[in-house]
């Protein structure tokens, strides 16, 4: 019998061992509270590099921006790191509230919706990188932090039977609040932080 157990353990994949380790060492509460932290790590890349990215890439990228997106691109190209941080702060406040509701009241809808939208946002970074043929601001942290966090979070929520796959889609409208928050934040930023 002992021989069989060892054989089974040897054939356990590295991915299985990693998931088992994560599952046994990260509580759900900790996993949930990692959400605002992973968000900030991703957005810090954008805040820190937004000005230098536009200075370095504006003339090459603006030619490829679709006409219906040019105005938004122009506005973003003139933003400062401080102004970029305003919508990030508003998002962070909303994400902390959503995380609190998930951890303390087991209300997962808003939390799941925000995470689905940020997961999908990873693909906008990758798509921009491919389309513009220049590194898309935020792509590195989206791929190295947001993407694996989201995958593990969704796996864990479903594995713990807190949600099912349908819940990921049902809660997308909550995630759309993120877009509204970002728009409001970018409109407020110049009023709060004058030139």
KAFEN-V751525 format. One record per residue. N is the residue number from 1. PHI is phi in degrees with one decimal (NA if undefined). PSI is psi in radians with two decimals (999 if undefined). Layout:
{{N & PHI & PSI} {N & PHI & PSI}}
This chain:
{{1 & NA & -0.78} {2 & -60.3 & -0.66} {3 & -60.1 & -0.75} {4 & -63.7 & -0.71} {5 & -61.7 & -0.76} {6 & -63.5 & -0.69} {7 & -63.2 & -0.79} {8 & -61.6 & -0.72} {9 & -65.7 & -0.66} {10 & -66.4 & -0.55} {11 & -88.5 & -0.09} {12 & -65.6 & 2.23} {13 & -69.1 & 2.77} {14 & -61.0 & -0.63} {15 & -62.9 & -0.71} {16 & -64.5 & -0.75} {17 & -63.4 & -0.72} {18 & -63.3 & -0.82} {19 & -61.1 & -0.76} {20 & -61.2 & -0.73} {21 & -65.0 & -0.82} {22 & -60.4 & -0.80} {23 & -61.0 & -0.65} {24 & -87.4 & -0.25} {25 & -112.8 & -0.18} {26 & -121.4 & 2.00} {27 & -69.9 & 2.82} {28 & -61.9 & -0.70} {29 & -60.7 & -0.77} {30 & -63.1 & -0.78} {31 & -58.6 & -0.76} {32 & -63.8 & -0.79} {33 & -70.7 & -0.26} {34 & -70.1 & -0.34} {35 & -58.3 & -0.96} {36 & -62.5 & -0.51} {37 & -69.6 & -0.80} {38 & -64.9 & -0.64} {39 & -59.8 & -0.84} {40 & -63.4 & -0.73} {41 & -58.9 & -0.73} {42 & -66.0 & -0.84} {43 & -72.6 & -0.42} {44 & -60.1 & -0.67} {45 & -58.5 & -0.77} {46 & -69.0 & -0.76} {47 & -61.5 & -0.84} {48 & -65.5 & -0.68} {49 & -105.9 & 0.02} {50 & -58.0 & -0.80} {51 & -67.3 & -0.83} {52 & -67.9 & -0.59} {53 & -62.3 & -0.81} {54 & -67.0 & -0.67} {55 & -61.5 & -0.71} {56 & -78.6 & -0.56} {57 & -117.6 & -0.12} {58 & -53.8 & -0.95} {59 & -62.7 & -0.57} {60 & -77.6 & -0.69} {61 & -81.5 & -0.64} {62 & -56.2 & -0.57} {63 & -65.7 & -0.44} {64 & -99.0 & -0.13} {65 & -70.2 & 2.25} {66 & -59.4 & 2.55} {67 & -52.4 & -0.72} {68 & -69.7 & -0.17} {69 & -110.0 & -0.06} {70 & -60.3 & -0.75} {71 & -61.4 & -0.79} {72 & -62.6 & -0.76} {73 & -61.3 & -0.77} {74 & -60.2 & -0.80} {75 & -62.8 & -0.77} {76 & -64.7 & -0.59} {77 & -66.8 & -0.35} {78 & -98.8 & 0.01} {79 & -76.9 & 2.67} {80 & -102.4 & 2.93} {81 & -59.1 & -0.70} {82 & -61.7 & -0.80} {83 & -66.4 & -0.62} {84 & -65.5 & -0.52} {85 & -72.3 & -0.37} {86 & -62.6 & -0.95} {87 & -64.1 & -0.53} {88 & -64.0 & -0.73} {89 & -61.8 & -0.77} {90 & -62.1 & -0.73} {91 & -61.5 & -0.81} {92 & -57.6 & -0.76} {93 & -59.5 & -0.80} {94 & -63.9 & -0.67} {95 & -69.6 & -0.61} {96 & -66.6 & -0.74} {97 & -62.2 & -0.81} {98 & -62.3 & -0.69} {99 & -67.0 & -0.75} {100 & -57.0 & -0.82} {101 & -61.5 & -0.65} {102 & -69.8 & -0.78} {103 & -73.4 & -0.83} {104 & -90.9 & -0.43} {105 & -125.2 & 0.10} {106 & 52.4 & 0.56} {107 & -97.2 & 1.79} {108 & -96.7 & -0.25} {109 & -54.7 & -0.95} {110 & -65.1 & -0.75} {111 & -58.3 & -0.83} {112 & -64.7 & -0.77} {113 & -59.2 & -0.78} {114 & -62.0 & -0.73} {115 & -69.2 & -0.64} {116 & -62.5 & -0.78} {117 & -64.1 & -0.72} {118 & -68.4 & -0.58} {119 & -62.2 & -0.81} {120 & -65.1 & -0.55} {121 & -62.1 & -0.50} {122 & -54.2 & -0.73} {123 & -72.7 & -0.42} {124 & -69.2 & -0.67} {125 & -62.3 & -0.82} {126 & -65.3 & -0.76} {127 & -61.0 & -0.73} {128 & -65.0 & -0.70} {129 & -59.9 & -0.78} {130 & -70.1 & -0.83} {131 & -64.7 & -0.84} {132 & -85.1 & -0.18} {133 & 57.6 & 0.60} {134 & -146.1 & 2.56} {135 & -52.0 & 2.21} {136 & -87.3 & 2.19} {137 & -51.0 & 2.20} {138 & 93.1 & -0.12} {139 & -64.5 & -0.68} {140 & -61.3 & -0.92} {141 & -71.3 & -0.50} {142 & -63.0 & -0.77} {143 & -76.4 & -0.66} {144 & -90.7 & -0.36} {145 & -119.4 & -1.05} {146 & -62.7 & -0.81} {147 & -61.0 & -0.96} {148 & -66.1 & -0.62} {149 & -60.5 & -0.83} {150 & -61.1 & -0.81} {151 & -59.2 & -0.81} {152 & -66.8 & -0.72} {153 & -59.0 & -0.85} {154 & -64.6 & -0.73} {155 & -58.0 & -0.84} {156 & -66.1 & -0.75} {157 & -61.0 & -0.69} {158 & -76.1 & -0.68} {159 & -63.0 & -0.64} {160 & -83.6 & 0.01} {161 & 58.5 & 0.64} {162 & -87.2 & -0.50} {163 & -141.9 & 2.97} {164 & -124.5 & 3.07} {165 & -58.7 & -0.62} {166 & -62.3 & -0.61} {167 & -60.4 & -0.54} {168 & -60.5 & -0.69} {169 & -79.8 & -0.71} {170 & -60.8 & -0.58} {171 & -92.2 & 0.06} {172 & -57.3 & -0.68} {173 & -56.1 & -0.62} {174 & -60.7 & -0.73} {175 & -61.8 & -0.52} {176 & -63.9 & -0.35} {177 & -58.4 & -0.53} {178 & -58.4 & -0.75} {179 & -62.8 & -0.77} {180 & -61.4 & -0.77} {181 & -60.7 & -0.76} {182 & -64.3 & -0.77} {183 & -61.6 & -0.83} {184 & -60.1 & -0.77} {185 & -61.3 & -0.73} {186 & -70.6 & -0.51} {187 & -74.7 & -0.65} {188 & -73.8 & -0.60} {189 & -51.0 & -0.87} {190 & -65.5 & -0.47} {191 & -75.1 & -0.57} {192 & -83.4 & -0.76} {193 & -112.6 & 1.61} {194 & -73.6 & 2.83} {195 & -66.6 & 999}}
